[in-house]
Amino acid sequence: MADETAAPLLPSATLIADAPRRNRFAFVCATLASMTTILMGYNLALMSGAQLFIREDLGLSDVQIEVLTGSMNLFMLVSILGAGWAADLLGRRGTLVLANAFLMAGALAMSAGGSYAALVAARFVTSIGVGFARVVAPVYNAEISPASTRGVLSSLLDMFINVGILLSYVSNYAFAGLPVHTGWRVMFAVGALPPVFLAAGVLAMPESPRWLMMRGRYGEARTVLVRTSDTPAEADLRLQEIKQAVEAPRAAGSSGGVWKEMLLRPTKSVRRILVCVVGVLFFQQASGIDAIVLYSPLVFQKSGMSSNSAILGAAIAVGVVKTCFILVATLFSDRIGRRPLLLASAAGSAVTLASLALTLCAGATSTVSTAACVTSVLAFVATFSVGFGPLAPAYSSEIIPLRLRAQGTSLGTAVNRVTCALVTMTFISLADWITMPGCFFLYAGVAAAAFVFVYLQLPETSGRSLEDMDELFAAK
């Protein structure tokens, strides 16, 4: 048994040789879980264009727009930090259903809001659902997926977030012609119906086998593993590994709770894992991606665009490029590996952000400078989306040990959202202080630091079992 525990999991290439046909049921389950995040992307990015009309309709100031746009990331901390507890209590599937309920309620409240205070309250309701979905969906995907396709299936999460972002841009453009008082309300109202169908789809999924094992429901866990593994032999291997991971803390007499084990008395491997989780999720947002997602209309205005239709059309192009390039990570993360894609993404982001800053430094705007600005924005979202976009949450979910996964993912996501809130709630004010080009030079420096961090700290995880990560990080 000691030899079997120490032996590394068979690489994904061997699994492919044993089972040429990948498991389709795992793909369906991961897709349904990931689709919940469409509404996360939709509700977060809808403010990008809706703010133009809300500002005019309700007479909001720049500071109020900043708070309304970015506050959801702070509000999310409530559900993000509670998502681990909810996922362990209700199960991964039950928490996703609850997330959809809050998303529907938030969309309805936002569309009916008649004042700044009402809109802030509606954003808070929406943030509860977004936080639950942001934490639990990647955990479910990592736990349901066989090792051979875990990179692909985990990347679905960010792809669907960006589908939601793209749909929000399309919604901005489609309803921009309506009266100012009505248009932005319709934009939010159309997001109220999809959660009903998504919740029904989530209920049709099986529960995570790791959660079932944590509850002592071994028979059900094995049934799910048989349905979601490439071969019966792999299902038995995954079952044994999960059983060992569940029983190890009990056998060692672990006490004091998960948070104490993570923060007060972490082992060497847990400490390194937390550094990697917090670091990669911090750099994902600190590089300024949401400044582009939420404020691209202001960036395009700065470059010389004056027509709302042209600005919103350019925003749609941003959404299309961002979504398409996520497919690169989805298709190649298991073949090339997570680390090379993260390195390429960080380096590309640093270069393209610096390019964007230079295009905005032009004193007089022209067709050429505007085109260069749009090209730089598109290049940035493309390079970001081949690595840091989809792989940061996927990487962090798969390296956290089972006993710490729900709460560890909550901690990393909380850092991610606080960082995002700092970026989105300060962008306009920071641009007034150090200029908009200065903002993007700052983000370029952060992206360069992210490259150094990935190079020095992050080992490759492709093809390894989720239960094998402790040894990998302890030996790093």
Stockholm file with secondary structure:
# STOCKHOLM 1.0

chainA/1-476         MADETAAPLLPSATLIADAPRRNRFAFVCATLASMTTILMGYNLALMSGAQLFIREDLGLSDVQIEVLTGSMNLFMLVSILGAGWAADLLGRRGTLVLANAFLMAGALAMSAGGSYAALVAARFVTSIGVGFARVVAPVYNAEISPASTRGVLSSLLDMFINVGILLSYVSNYAFAGLPVHTGWRVMFAVGALPPVFLAAGVLAMPESPRWLMMRGRYGEARTVLVRTSDTPAEADLRLQEIKQAVEAPRAAGSSGGVWKEMLLRPTKSVRRILVCVVGVLFFQQASGIDAIVLYSPLVFQKSGMSSNSAILGAAIAVGVVKTCFILVATLFSDRIGRRPLLLASAAGSAVTLASLALTLCAGATSTVSTAACVTSVLAFVATFSVGFGPLAPAYSSEIIPLRLRAQGTSLGTAVNRVTCALVTMTFISLADWITMPGCFFLYAGVAAAAFVFVYLQLPETSGRSLEDMDELFAAK
#=GR chainA/1-476 SS CHHHHHSCCCCHHHHHHHCSSCCHHHHHHHHHHHHHHHHHHHHHHTHHHHHHHHHHHHTCCHHHHHHHHHHHHHHHHHHHHHHHHHHHHHHHHHHHHHHHHHHHHHHHHHHHCCSHHHHHHHHHHHHHHHHHHHHHHHHHHHHHSCGGGHHHHHHHHHHHHHHHHHHHHHHHHHTTTSCHHHHHHHHHHTTSSHHHHHHHHHHTSCCCHHHHHHTTCHHHHHHHHHHHSSSHHHHHHHHHHHHHHHHHHHHTTCCSCHHIIIIISCCHHHHHHHHHHHHHHHHHHHTCHHHHHHHHHHHHHHHTCCCHHHHHHHHHHHHHHHHHHHHHHHHHTTTTCHHHHHHHHHHHHHHHHHHHHHHHTCSSCCHHHHHHHHHHHHHHHHHHHTTHHHHHHHHHHHHSCGGGHHHHHHHHHHHHHHHHHHHHTTHHHHHHHHCHHHHHHHHHHHHHHHHHHHHHHCCCCTTCCGGGHHHHHHHC
#=GC SS_cons         CHHHHHSCCCCHHHHHHHCSSCCHHHHHHHHHHHHHHHHHHHHHHTHHHHHHHHHHHHTCCHHHHHHHHHHHHHHHHHHHHHHHHHHHHHHHHHHHHHHHHHHHHHHHHHHHCCSHHHHHHHHHHHHHHHHHHHHHHHHHHHHHSCGGGHHHHHHHHHHHHHHHHHHHHHHHHHTTTSCHHHHHHHHHHTTSSHHHHHHHHHHTSCCCHHHHHHTTCHHHHHHHHHHHSSSHHHHHHHHHHHHHHHHHHHHTTCCSCHHIIIIISCCHHHHHHHHHHHHHHHHHHHTCHHHHHHHHHHHHHHHTCCCHHHHHHHHHHHHHHHHHHHHHHHHHTTTTCHHHHHHHHHHHHHHHHHHHHHHHTCSSCCHHHHHHHHHHHHHHHHHHHTTHHHHHHHHHHHHSCGGGHHHHHHHHHHHHHHHHHHHHTTHHHHHHHHCHHHHHHHHHHHHHHHHHHHHHHCCCCTTCCGGGHHHHHHHC
//
